[in-house]
Amino acid sequence: MSALKILDFRDAGSGTLVKHSDHFLSQQAGNATEKLGIIVAVEFYQDSAGTVICWPRVHWEGASTDCVCHPVNIKPAREVELPTIEMVE
């Protein structure tokens, strides 16, 4: 099991403007375009260590529906100080 440091989106709330993280874009090897999205809700899941992790539900520009996003794959579009949390995968 490896630990991953992620942003804790519990304090972000609905209406926060987000975009794909550098991690996501690098994993897509240039096949992803940078889009803006808005957090419309959040869902909570436990990782394998039992830590509760907030997964944002994001409505991306150009999409017809929202989707749940892994917290490592998004970041705030503007400079916002969010705490970090360790997630065990």
Buried (B, 14 or more C-beta within 10 A) or exposed (E): EEEBEBBBBBEBEEEBBBBBBEBBBEEEEEEEEEEBBBBBEBEEEEBEEEEEBBBBBBBBEEEEEBEEBBBBBBBBBEEEEBEEBEBBE
